[in-house]
Amino acid sequence: MKSKALKSFLTVAFVIFPFTAQAYIGPGMAGSVIATVVGLVAAFFLALFGILYYPIKRAFKNKRKKESEGTVEKSQPTNEPEN
């Protein structure tokens, strides 16, 4: 019981009164953090683009193919003589 109460007290004390780390984060570290975040965001959007690009491209290609087939049928000459 006492150890559980002590652990709870210490946890609350450390949360309420945090200690300073006394660490220096220089511009090199900040640059690497920014580059990592930008890289993760870019990787996410490139992966999304890579997954969605081919099906969308195929749908547009099929749509164009169907439209061009419809215009080719109309513009082909017929063998019927004109009056």
C-alpha positions as YAML, in Angstrom:
chain: A
units: angstrom
residues:
- id: 1
  name: MET
  ca: [0.00, 0.00, 0.00]
- id: 2
  name: LYS
  ca: [2.74, 2.41, 0.94]
- id: 3
  name: SER
  ca: [4.70, 1.83, -2.26]
- id: 4
  name: LYS
  ca: [1.58, 2.39, -4.38]
- id: 5
  name: ALA
  ca: [0.87, 5.65, -2.57]
- id: 6
  name: LEU
  ca: [4.50, 6.71, -2.93]
- id: 7
  name: LYS
  ca: [4.47, 5.93, -6.66]
- id: 8
  name: SER
  ca: [1.27, 7.91, -7.11]
- id: 9
  name: PHE
  ca: [2.67, 10.85, -5.15]
- id: 10
  name: LEU
  ca: [5.92, 10.86, -7.13]
- id: 11
  name: THR
  ca: [4.06, 10.61, -10.43]
- id: 12
  name: VAL
  ca: [1.86, 13.58, -9.54]
- id: 13
  name: ALA
  ca: [4.87, 15.53, -8.25]
- id: 14
  name: PHE
  ca: [6.87, 14.93, -11.45]
- id: 15
  name: VAL
  ca: [3.94, 15.97, -13.61]
- id: 16
  name: ILE
  ca: [3.15, 19.12, -11.64]
- id: 17
  name: PHE
  ca: [6.78, 20.18, -11.08]
- id: 18
  name: PRO
  ca: [8.78, 19.11, -14.13]
- id: 19
  name: PHE
  ca: [12.54, 19.39, -14.04]
- id: 20
  name: THR
  ca: [14.45, 21.20, -16.75]
- id: 21
  name: ALA
  ca: [16.53, 19.02, -19.04]
- id: 22
  name: GLN
  ca: [19.51, 21.40, -19.25]
- id: 23
  name: ALA
  ca: [20.02, 20.39, -22.87]
- id: 24
  name: TYR
  ca: [20.82, 22.55, -25.86]
- id: 25
  name: ILE
  ca: [19.06, 21.91, -29.14]
- id: 26
  name: GLY
  ca: [21.07, 23.67, -31.82]
- id: 27
  name: PRO
  ca: [20.06, 24.81, -35.28]
- id: 28
  name: GLY
  ca: [21.31, 21.54, -36.79]
- id: 29
  name: MET
  ca: [18.89, 19.53, -34.70]
- id: 30
  name: ALA
  ca: [16.02, 21.88, -35.53]
- id: 31
  name: GLY
  ca: [16.81, 21.57, -39.23]
- id: 32
  name: SER
  ca: [16.80, 17.81, -39.06]
- id: 33
  name: VAL
  ca: [13.45, 17.80, -37.25]
- id: 34
  name: ILE
  ca: [11.95, 20.09, -39.90]
- id: 35
  name: ALA
  ca: [13.40, 17.95, -42.70]
- id: 36
  name: THR
  ca: [12.01, 14.79, -41.09]
- id: 37
  name: VAL
  ca: [8.52, 16.25, -40.77]
- id: 38
  name: VAL
  ca: [8.55, 17.54, -44.36]
- id: 39
  name: GLY
  ca: [9.84, 14.16, -45.54]
- id: 40
  name: LEU
  ca: [7.11, 12.25, -43.73]
- id: 41
  name: VAL
  ca: [4.38, 14.51, -45.11]
- id: 42
  name: ALA
  ca: [5.81, 14.27, -48.63]
- id: 43
  name: ALA
  ca: [6.09, 10.48, -48.35]
- id: 44
  name: PHE
  ca: [2.46, 10.24, -47.27]
- id: 45
  name: PHE
  ca: [1.16, 12.34, -50.16]
- id: 46
  name: LEU
  ca: [3.41, 10.64, -52.73]
- id: 47
  name: ALA
  ca: [2.23, 7.24, -51.55]
- id: 48
  name: LEU
  ca: [-1.39, 8.38, -51.81]
- id: 49
  name: PHE
  ca: [-0.72, 9.77, -55.29]
- id: 50
  name: GLY
  ca: [1.01, 6.55, -56.31]
- id: 51
  name: ILE
  ca: [-1.90, 4.44, -55.16]
- id: 52
  name: LEU
  ca: [-4.58, 6.58, -56.80]
- id: 53
  name: TYR
  ca: [-2.79, 7.66, -60.01]
- id: 54
  name: TYR
  ca: [-3.06, 4.49, -62.08]
- id: 55
  name: PRO
  ca: [-6.80, 3.81, -61.59]
- id: 56
  name: ILE
  ca: [-7.64, 7.45, -62.36]
- id: 57
  name: LYS
  ca: [-5.37, 7.44, -65.42]
- id: 58
  name: ARG
  ca: [-6.98, 4.20, -66.64]
- id: 59
  name: ALA
  ca: [-10.49, 5.64, -66.16]
- id: 60
  name: PHE
  ca: [-9.65, 8.74, -68.20]
- id: 61
  name: LYS
  ca: [-8.02, 6.62, -70.89]
- id: 62
  name: ASN
  ca: [-11.11, 4.39, -71.14]
- id: 63
  name: LYS
  ca: [-13.36, 7.44, -71.27]
- id: 64
  name: ARG
  ca: [-11.32, 8.98, -74.09]
- id: 65
  name: LYS
  ca: [-11.26, 5.67, -75.93]
- id: 66
  name: LYS
  ca: [-15.06, 5.35, -75.75]
- id: 67
  name: GLU
  ca: [-15.52, 8.94, -76.93]
- id: 68
  name: SER
  ca: [-13.12, 8.48, -79.85]
- id: 69
  name: GLU
  ca: [-14.84, 5.24, -80.90]
- id: 70
  name: GLY
  ca: [-18.15, 7.07, -81.06]
- id: 71
  name: THR
  ca: [-16.78, 9.83, -83.29]
- id: 72
  name: VAL
  ca: [-14.94, 7.39, -85.56]
- id: 73
  name: GLU
  ca: [-18.16, 5.49, -86.28]
- id: 74
  name: LYS
  ca: [-19.91, 8.71, -87.30]
- id: 75
  name: SER
  ca: [-17.10, 9.96, -89.53]
- id: 76
  name: GLN
  ca: [-16.40, 6.74, -91.45]
- id: 77
  name: PRO
  ca: [-17.52, 6.85, -95.08]
- id: 78
  name: THR
  ca: [-20.36, 4.59, -96.08]
- id: 79
  name: ASN
  ca: [-20.50, 2.49, -99.26]
- id: 80
  name: GLU
  ca: [-24.00, 3.66, -100.09]
- id: 81
  name: PRO
  ca: [-24.27, 5.87, -103.17]
- id: 82
  name: GLU
  ca: [-25.50, 9.39, -102.63]
- id: 83
  name: ASN
  ca: [-28.53, 10.65, -104.61]
...
